[in-house]
Amino acid sequence: MIGERKLDLIVGGPPCQAYSLVGRARSELKMVGDKRNYLFVYYAEFLKRYRPKFFIFENVVGLLTAREADGTRYLDMMISLFEELGYSVEYQVLSAENYGIPQKRKRIILVGSEGKSDGFFPELEKNQLISLFRMRLVTCHHYEREKGVPLSTTLKRPPSRWLTEAGLLSETGSITWHEARPHNPRDLKIFKKVVNRWDRKKERLSYNDLPETLKTHRNRSSFLDRFKVVAANLSASHTVVAHIAKDGNYYIHPDNSQNRSLTPREAARLQTFPDDYFFESTSGKPSRTSAFKQIGNAVPVLLAERIAKSLLEGWS
C-alpha cells in the first residue's frame, strides 16, 4: 500500500552485467559468485512491501543460461522466490523493435501475477518501424542554448511525425541533457572513417581495418566492432547499453559533419523516454555519466507502457 492506495504494477530489473554473455566472457570466473547475481532478492523486497497486482521484470537473454557453480539457473531461483511470495510467473523473450521501439533490444520479460495462475502474459500487437532518419535524432544544428540554464536547449526544427504520435515531445519545446561528450583527436578521426564506410558501402568498419596509427587496443581478435555508427537509414538502432556511460564509441552520430557520439537526450529517445524527463544524479549535481548509465540500464518506456496497459486491461 502507498497511503490508502494499492499499487497495481512494479516495473524494473537488476543490472544485467552478471547475466550477460559479454559479461561472462570477460570474467575469469564467468561471473560465478558475483554479488550482482543476487540483486533480484532486493527486487523481491519491493514486491513484499507493496504487494502489486502485477510486476514486470526485464533482463538480458543471458539470464536463460546463467548458472550458479552447482548448475542451478538464476532464472529458476528468481521464479521460485517470486512464487514463494504468492506470484505466478510467466516469461517470454521480446525484441523491442517489433513493438514500435526504434532500437534492436532483445530481452527476457518476466511477468508476475498475484491473482491469476496462467495465460496472463500480454499479447502485444507488432508495430511496423519507421527509420531513424524519420525519427530525426536531435542534432547540434537544431538547437540553441538558453541563457542561465545549464544543459537546456530549445529545438529549432519541427518534430517528426513519430515523435508527435509517440507523445515524447516536451510541451515547452525545451530539452535537457543534449550535450555531447568531448572526444580526443584520434577517436574523431576514427568516427569519420566509421561513418564514411557506412555511407559509402553500408558496411560496419572492423577495428582491424583502421590504419595502425589509429589503433591503441592490443586485442585484435574480439570486440572488433567497438566503433559503430547509429545508422540513420536503418529502421532501428543497435542496443543502447550502460557501457555508453564510459565512452560513446559504439554510438557515433550518423551526421559526419558533426563528428561526435550521441548525447544523453538522443540515447534517451532511442529508449523512448519523454523529452521532458530529467535524469537526476545521486551526487545532486548534473552528471552526464550518471544519465547515460540510467538510460542504458532502463526498460524502453513505451514497451513497458504497452505491457502494463495490456496487463491492466486483462485484469479489469
Helices and strands as residue ranges (DSSP letters): E 9-12, H 21-26, G 35-38, H 40-50, E 54-60, G 61-64, H 74-84, E 88-95, G 96-98, E 106-113, H 132-135, G 140-142, E 143-145, E 152-155, H 161-166, E 174-176, H 185-201, G 207-209, G 212-214, G 242-245, H 264-270, H 288-297, H 301-315
